[in-house]
Amino acid sequence: MYAMPDKTTFRQIVWPFAIAETIVWAAMYYSFPALLLEWERDLGWSKTELAGAFTSALIVSAMLAPVMGRLIDRGYGRYTFMGCMLLGAALLCVLSQVTEIWQFYAVWIGLGVAMSGALYEACFAIITRSFGADAKRAITLVTLVAGLAGTVSFPSAHALVEMMGWRFTVIVFAAAMVFIAGPLIWLGCRAADRMAEGRAHVPSPKARHAMRVLKTVTFWTLALAFAMLATHHAMIVTHILPMFDERGIPKEAAVLAASMLGPMQVAGRLAMMAAERHVSTMVIATGCFVAVGGASAALFGTAAIPSLIVLFVLLQGAGNGVVSIVRPVLVATLLSRRDFGVVSGMTAVAFMAGSAFGPTIGSLIWEAGGYDLVIQLAIAIPLVGLLLLLTAAHFSSPVSDEDPE
């Protein structure tokens, strides 16, 4: 049995992680869409070339996610989380000096390594290891705060670029990671390690025991369902400013709309907290797929009715905000809680691969038929994901937490 954490311990873990994740996401992930147009104008490389670097970073992150999860299951969460954050900050400083496309790619590939151990996957694995069955509330609160990462990144990047250029901007982001996120990660991990001591759910002695989930239909359909959402969100968010620009939306309004995705993520999570007593996690997850599909339909309609941008922001933000909570909960519920770090890492491979290819898919389709064609694809992707999610629920049969003989 897991003892409920006292309020002091809860605060010592959740609030430091929440603030740290906000900064890390803003600096390492959202900095790319926030600065995409600036790089295109200043460096002279195409959107497809630039997006390829981000795709490379996310592929590396996906490949390393199970490794990072296994390290966390083994009790090395503090060093994994902290080390990857510091690596990311160092590489952002290097990014400020690039002048060649190969340098840009090399830095982002390195940032992919950093992302694998510093974004939500690692953070949630540490929380789940410490809180066990009570992790949902902690994860929810972390994502409530960290949902504002885009709101931090887009306007701050815009303001800093206007004042001192993009090179100085990424250095500021790196400094925020080291001097604000760093101490918070260290303190939160120390408290999490203390809480994890003596927990009943220790990792399987052999990784192959956790790998049993690979034989289930639920694993593959659940992983692919959320990969659809990841592809959709990465495609939309990475190209959001160019999309708005093509549709004639003024730059200031476009930056405001992109910045409001974060508050809408928070709003969606608050709505989920209010509704979760009355509906199941699966019903809430279904609503996520419907919401983001509706968001793309609203975005398509902004060409004729610009005010639909409000509905787009509301549905896109709220739908994707809730995904951050329901995904780890469904992984633990439908698959395995004992080896959550490595199992979550394996499902994250598909999710992060979707995030990785989304920007490049968007660029290639834009070259073929403009952003109208990109948005039409974005309407269809969540529908495919919803079918996969329902299939996962139908075949669900959680792998036993007991080791096989």
N, C-alpha and C positions, 0 to 999 in steps of 0.2 A: 504493500500500500504506500501511496505517496502522501506525505503530510502536507496540508495546505500551507503555503508560505505565509509568514507574518507580513504585516504591512510594510515594515521597515525593510526587510529583505526584498520584497517585491519592488519597492521604490528604488533600492540600490542597484537592481538589475535593469528594470524596464526603462526608467527615465534616462539613464546614461546611454543605453542602447538606442533609444528613440531619437535623441538629439544627434548622436553620432551617425546613425543611419541616414538622417536627413542631410547631413553635410556630405557624407560619402557618396550618396546617390546624386546629389546636386553637382558634385565636383567630377566624379568619374563617369557617370552615365549621361545625365541631362546636359552636361557641357557640350556633348557632341551635337545634338539638334539645336542647342542654343547658339552655337558658333558655326554651324554648317555654311550659312550664307557668307559669313565673314571669310572663312577659309576659301570658299569658291572665288570670291572677289580678289582676295589678297594673294593667294598662292597660284591661282590660275588653273586649278585642277577641276575636273567635272564632278557633278554630284555622284555619278556612278563610281568614279575613282575614289572619292572621299568615303562614300558609303561602304565600299569594299574593305576599307581599313576597320570600320566599326564592326562589320560582319566578321572579319578575322578575329577581332578581340572577343566577340561573343562566342565564336566557335571554340576558341581556346578555353574560355570560361566554362563552357558546357562540358568540354572534355575533362576538365580538372575537377568538376563539381563532386563526383563520387569520391575522389581522392581526398578532397578537403573534408567531406562529410565523414569519411572514415577516421581521419585525424581527430576530428571533434568528438566522435564516438569514443575514441581512445583517451580522451582527456586533454588533448592539446589545443582546445578551442582558443584559449587566450593568446597563444603564440601564433596560431593560424590567422586569427582575426587581426591582431595587431600588426603582424608582419606584412600581411597583404595590404593593409591600409598604408603603411609606410612606403611600401613598394609603389603603390599608386601615386602617392604624393611626389616621390622622387621622379617618376616618369612624367608627371604633369610638368615638372620643371624642365625636363628634357624636351617635352613637346613645345615649350615656348621658344626653342632654338631651331626647330626644324626648317629646312629650306628645300629639301628634296622629297619626292614622293616615297622613296624607299625608307627614308627616315621616319616619315609619318606612319607608314605601315608597321615598322619595327616597334615604335613607341606604343601603338595601339595593341599590337600583339602582346607586348609586355603588360599593358593595362588589363588585357583579358585574364592574365594570371592573377593580377591583383583583385579583379572583380570576383573571381571564383571563390575567394576566401574572405571578402569584405562586404558583400551585398547581402540581401535578405536570406539566401540559402544558408550561409554560414551562421548568421545571427539567429535564425529560427532553429537551426540544429542545436545551437548552444542552449537556447531557451527550452526546447523540448527535452533535452538531456537533463536540465535542471528542474523543470516544473512537471515533467511527465504528463499525465492526463489533464493537468490544470494549465497547460501551455496556451490554450486558445485565448484566454483573456489577456495574457502578456503579449502575445503576438498581435492581437487586435490593437492594443494601446501603442505598441511600437509603430504599427502601420498608420495609426491615426496621425501621429506626429510626422513620421517620415513621408507621408503622403504629400507633404508640403515641399518636398525636395524640388520639384519642377517649378513651384512658385518662387522658391529661393533662386534657382539657377537662371531662368529666363530673364527676369527683370534685372538681376544683379549683373549678369553677363552683358546685357544690353547697355546698362549704365556704365560699367567699367570699360567696355569697348569704346563707347562714345568719348570717354575721358582719356584713356591711355592705350587703346588698342587691344587686340585679342591676346597678344603674347604676355602682356602684364596680367591680363584677366586670369589665365590659367595658373600663373604663379600665385595669385591671391587665393584661388581655389585650393592649391596645394598647401599653402600656409594654414588655411582654415582646417584642413584635414589633420595636419600635424599638431597644431596648438590648441584646437578645440576638440576635435573628434578623438585624437589619440588618448589623452588622459581619461576621457569618458569611457572609451572601450576598455582600457586597462582596469578601471575601477569596477565596471560592470562585469567583466570576466572574472575578476577576483571573487566577487559576491556569488556569481553563478557557479564557480568551482566549489566554493564552500557548501552551497546548497545541494550540489550534485553528489557530494560524498555520501556513500552508503545507500544510494538509490537502488531499488530492486532491479530495474531494467538496465543491466549491463550489456554491452555489445556482444554479439555472438563471437566465440573464440576464432571462428574461421569466416572469412568474408563470403564463402560459398553458401553459408546458411542464409545470409541476407539476400543472396542472388536468387533464391528460390522464387521470388516474386516475378522474375523474368519469364517464368513458365506460365503465368496467368494472363488470361484475356483482359482482366481488369487493369493490370499494369499498363499494357500497351495502349488500350483505348483511353485510359485516363491520361497517360502521358501525352498522347497525340491530341486529345481534346484541348488540353491547356496549351500545347504547342501552337494550335490554331489561334488562340487568343494572343499568345506572345507574338506571333507573326503579324497579326492584325495591328496590335498596339505599336510595335516597333516601326512598322511601315507608316502608320499614321503620324506618330510623334516625331520621327526623324524628318519627315517631309512636311510637317505642319506649316512652317513658315513659308516655304515655297508654294505650297498648295493655296494658302491664303493669298499670297502675292499673285498667283495666276488667276485667282478669282476676283481680283481687284479690291481686296480688302486692305485698307491703309496699314502701314507698318506698325503704328502705335496700337491700333485695334487688334492686329494679329498677335503682337507680343502680349497684350492684355489677355486675349483669349487663351493663348498657350499657358500663360501664368495661372489662369483660373482652373486648369485641369487638376492641379494639386488640391485646392480647397474642395473641389467637387469629389475628389477621391475621399477626402475626409468626411464629406457629407454622406457619401455612399456607405462608408464604414459605420457612421453613427446610425444611419437608417437600418443597417444590418443588425446592429446591437439592439435596436428597439424591436426588430422583427424576429430575432432568433428564438425568442421564447415561444413563438406561435407557429413558426415554420421550420422545416428541417434545413440542414446545411445544403443538401442536394437541391432543394427548391431555390435557395438563395443562389447557388451556383448556376442553375438554369437561368435565373434572372440576369446574371452577368452576361451570358451569351446573347440574350435577347436585347439587352441594353446597348451593347457595343455595335450590334448589327443595326439597331435603330439610329445610333449616332452617325454611322457612315451614311445612312439614307438621308439624315438631316444635312450632313456635310455636302452631299451631292446636290441637295436642293438650295444651298446657299447661292448658287449661280443665278437663280431666279429670285430667291427671297433671302437676302443677306441676313435678316434677323434670325434665321434658323441656326446661325452660329451659336446662339445661346443654348438651343436644345442639344446641339452637337456637344458642346462643352459639358453640359450637365450629364448626358448619358455616357459619353466617353470616359469622363473622370470617375463617375460613380460606379460604372460597370467594372472598370479595371481596378479601382480602389478595393473593391470587395474581393476580387480574385486573389490578392495578396494574402488574404486571411483564409478563404475557403480552400485554397489549393493545399497548404500544409495540413489542414485539418482533415481533408478527404484522403490525403496520402496516409496519414496516421490511422484513420478509421477503416479505410477500405483495404489497405495493404499491410503495414506493420508499424508498430510504435517502438518496439525494442531496438531495432537497428535503424531508427528514423534517419540518422545522419546520412548513412550510405544509401538507403532506399530513396530518401528525398533527393539525394544527389543524382541517383540514376534517373528518376523522373525528370529532374531538372535538366538533364542532357537534352531531352526533346524540347522542353520549354525554352531553354536558352538557345538551342539551335534555331527555333522559330524566331526568337529575338534577333539572332545573328543574321538570318537570311532576309528578314523583313525589310530592312533598309535597302539592300541591294535589289530585292525583288521589286520594290517600289520604284527604284531608279530605272531598272530595265523596262518595266511596263510604261513608265513615263516617257522614255525614249521612243517606245513603240506607238503609244497612243495618247500621251498626255495624262494629266492627273484625273480627268473624268474616268478613264479606264482603270486607273489605280483605285479610285473610290468604288467603282462597281465591283471590283474584286474584293474590296474590304467589306462590302455588304454580304458577299457570298461566304467568306471564310468562317464567320461565327456560326452560320447555319450548319456547316460541316462539323464544326467543333461540338455543337449541341448534340448532334446525332451520336458522336463518339462518346460524349459524356453519359448519355442515356444508356448506351451499350455497356459502359463500364459499371454503371449502377446495377444493371440487369445481371451481370455475371459476377458481381462482387462476392468474394469469399476470402476474408482477411487471412493471410498466412499466420499460422500459430506462432506465438512468441516463444514457445518451447523449442529447444534444439532437437532435431531429429536424432534418433538413436544411431 
